Amino acid sequence: MSKTQLNSVDLDQLCINTIRFLAVDAVEKAKSGHPGAPMGLAPIAYVLWTRHLNFDPKDPNWTNRDRFILSNGHASMLHYALLYLTGYDVSLDDLKQFRQFESKTPGHPERGDTPGIEVTTGPLGQGVGNSVGMAIAEQFLRSTFNQEGHDIVDHYTYVFAGDGCMEEGIASEAASLAGHLELGKLIAFYDDNGISIDGDTNITFTEDVNKRFEAYHWHVQDVADPNDLEAVDHAIRVAKSVKDKPSLIVCHTHIGYGSPNKQDTGKAHGNPLGKDEIKLTKQNLNWPLEPDFFVPKEALKVFRDAGERGTTLHEKWNEHFENYQKEHTDLAEAFTNALERSLPNGWDSALPIFKPSDGPVATRNIGGKAMNVIAQKIPTMISGSADLNESTFTKLEDWDDFEPSPLKHGTYHGRTINYGVREHAMGAIINGMAAHGGVYPSGSTFFCFSDYMRPSVRLSAVMNIPSVFVWTHDSVALGEDGPTHEPVEHLASLRAMPNFTVIRPADANETVEAWRCIMQMTGPVGLVLTRQKLPVIDQDKYAKASGLAKGAYIISESMSTPEVILIATGSEVSLALAAQSMLEKRGVMTRVVSMPSWEIFEQQPQYYRDMILPPDLTCRLSIELGSSFGWEKWVGTQGASLSVDHFGVSSPYEKILDTYGFTPEYVTHIAERLLNDPAAAREELRDLQRKYWHGARQHKEEVA
């Protein structure tokens, strides 16, 4: 085909079908994947990427690029085809390796594996939440750094979402917040193809999505025929002109478009079309049967020209930023530091140091104090909570809330986001902000409700991005609210998650040190804090809290060679220290180890780990108000765990701790027994757990 033989309409169709058949051929070669959605979405993607999207294939991380997110990540071959065609470091051979081991083109988009992929998507609806986070980050940075005549932050966030995304609750939570926040530079495309894995969506999904989003205060448009490129283009232009609402463009696509036997059926969703159907489809759309992965040079030029336009825009932005630096030196330096996550000199110099005379204090309170001190030096630190600022103390007090106007009690350069009771979306939004870059985002809720955030937390770990989750009310010591609010298994489950760091500090000073570490981390972290007040551990008498930076440290050593090691985290460290005093009066030499973070400790050299937990010192007792699961790694076969392997109870927390054995007296008793008769000590601890297992009271009543 030569360019002179093609009018603009034919060239458009050639480009669209190039996307379609790259997806079809890649899925067929892999014998796995989802060809139908890329086939239906190809016209919309073509218009967006060649006429509207600002990006630079030569620098995928250009700060002011538009963000593109594929929330319906099963349509990944749509994205990969676009990346290759527009000139990213993704080759045709990479497309041929779709879904193969360690390829650049995995089954769902993976941040870090493929240049141009902003976030890892696959669990449906997550990308919608991420897009809201990216739009928030853009709006905040724009309001914080732009000056008259210098719009150094000025880009859109685009997200493709499918029926499954619209059905998942996370998308509803995120969309509701986005509408409230009036995020006008967020534009979502709803791939309304009416088909899911089990067939027609009418079997489960008959709501009016348009009206739902209008109720969320979104601007909504309907594109009846997405193959009408001018209608798609017009809808995008209108959406970009709406400044005070996010936009939803509902596109009534045909899954498997062009396939004579599989279009508009579930058979086009999650399986290759098959060789026979591919042949029929190529004939139907006037596409060459051979070779596979055919890319007409005329189509490739259109896409590459779009990429070159983006490179030119980037070069102009660089010139603009140089002028901004000259006129606004301090702001430019702060902006650059934020993008590079470079902490300014003295950023932590004002962090407080606490003494026992300051009195007992909950670590949730100290966490909030530390955040507010750090925020004075880090202008892009953003906090928030799921309607719990009064309980988690994570509000940044000296700044407005992040809101669209004073009428909503805030401004767009405000630094506390009121997420409402939307934990699931909050996690995904935090991830979106972290992936966007330029901000230090965190969000908070009760530790038990980390369950509501779990998919988002997991994706933060998959992406290894610096999302910070602050979880308070960390144990059964929450007390009166009872087992629905008292976390038990949560520490163990989060510690089992790869790439995720859990920190549970022992007192005020360890909490301050935790924040000092968090600000320097490049991956996700969960900070787990108490509701109840804890004594401040005397740093003149015991080791400095700075030992937290190594995950575990000897906070108190015996006067001579230790016989027993007490390993504790969080609120139980002060308990272990009290028990140590009792044990040593009874002649039992005891080492106390504070272990606020298993993950950080595991990163230390072997010699350091052996110094803290000598292999030949096998009498070890872990003390933690949570599940014992996993503690065998640290206590070994000869040690034991004082734990909570059952759900809690509604009661004043002092009664709970006393009943469950979390007293200096009981720790002293069980440590002595462990030293003298390890098997008997472990059996006693098992018996203690059995008393409170589910159904134990009912069984007791039946026996009686």
Secondary structure as UniProt FT lines:
FT   HELIX           3..5
FT   HELIX           8..30
FT   HELIX           36..47
FT   HELIX           48..52
FT   TURN            57..58
FT   TURN            60..61
FT   TURN            63..64
FT   STRAND          67..70
FT   HELIX           73..75
FT   HELIX           76..86
FT   HELIX           92..96
FT   TURN            97..99
FT   TURN            101..102
FT   TURN            111..113
FT   TURN            115..116
FT   TURN            124..125
FT   HELIX           126..145
FT   TURN            148..149
FT   STRAND          157..162
FT   HELIX           163..167
FT   HELIX           169..181
FT   TURN            184..185
FT   STRAND          186..191
FT   STRAND          195..196
FT   TURN            197..198
FT   STRAND          199..200
FT   HELIX           201..203
FT   HELIX           209..215
FT   TURN            216..217
FT   STRAND          219..223
FT   TURN            226..227
FT   HELIX           229..241
FT   STRAND          247..251
FT   TURN            255..258
FT   TURN            260..264
FT   HELIX           266..268
FT   HELIX           275..284
FT   TURN            285..286
FT   TURN            292..293
FT   HELIX           297..327
FT   HELIX           329..340
FT   TURN            345..350
FT   HELIX           356..358
FT   HELIX           363..377
FT   TURN            379..380
FT   STRAND          381..385
FT   HELIX           389..392
FT   TURN            397..398
FT   STRAND          401..402
FT   HELIX           406..408
FT   STRAND          410..411
FT   TURN            412..413
FT   STRAND          416..418
FT   HELIX           423..436
FT   STRAND          440..446
FT   HELIX           447..449
FT   HELIX           450..463
FT   STRAND          468..472
FT   HELIX           476..478
FT   TURN            480..481
FT   TURN            483..485
FT   HELIX           490..495
FT   TURN            498..499
FT   STRAND          501..503
FT   HELIX           508..518
FT   TURN            519..520
FT   STRAND          525..528
FT   TURN            539..541
FT   HELIX           545..550
FT   STRAND          553..556
FT   STRAND          564..568
FT   TURN            570..571
FT   HELIX           572..585
FT   TURN            586..587
FT   STRAND          590..594
FT   HELIX           598..602
FT   HELIX           606..612
FT   TURN            615..616
FT   STRAND          620..623
FT   TURN            629..631
FT   HELIX           632..635
FT   TURN            636..638
FT   STRAND          640..642
FT   HELIX           653..659
FT   TURN            660..661
FT   HELIX           664..676
FT   HELIX           678..690
FT   TURN            691..692
FT   TURN            694..695
FT   HELIX           696..703
//
